[in-house]
């Protein structure tokens, strides 16, 4: 199993981004094992709190104290892979059928080296990459470079085209700007070109020894030229991290991820290890809020 020790949602960059979106960042847990909890205050009502992918899940007592301090309506915990359900259902927590984060993903161990990683690719993926030889060019851009935002806008155009084909709404350009600003040097943008025309692109964020795919987009012409395959393989070769997280695939436990079926097929072509996170947990501190959630669940069935 790939040992990813620093999840994106506990990074300084993610905390900075959420702060820019109106969330307050609080630390919880024993000294030396503090984790970030994100608090969204709701005028006249209290707040909601989420604790995402902590290396150590705080105790129920610590969570209750935080909830009391911020008058929380509920606290949502999404554990990391290395943990069992360490927050007990008997302590008032229950399984939550509506995760905020991908519950299943694929990790690539980049320490294996390019030759072994190449052997791990599907046959059609290797063929697709070979077809792009000497036809396409990849360039990477880092936050702070003069043309970074210009190329980020070009990437957004590719993302919007992918969204239109796939029936999803892409992350707004303004939000991409804010995330890039929050991660700074840990934000990497890759674009594939043919005759200076962008065909495919990927935005990646770094946390510790892991690179996380945020999003990938391509034009129809890019698909015809197998640009997404060339893109991912070149990203794999250029990254200096130990691990790559492809950030989310379809999870049978959660029907709402069925719409990721196309992404899942593509991501499975790269080898790696599929990992399923523990189901999210939620604790309600006011019964009317719990009732509203339960009614909402009925309409989702």
Helices and strands as residue ranges (DSSP letters): G 8-10, H 12-20, E 24-28, E 35-42, E 46-52, H 60-69, E 72-78, G 89-91, E 94-95, E 104-109, G 110-112, H 114-119, H 123-131, E 137-142, H 148-166, H 173-183, G 184-186, E 187-194, E 197-207, E 210-218, H 220-224, H 227-238, E 243-245, G 255-260, H 261-267, G 268-270, E 273-276, E 281-284, H 287-300
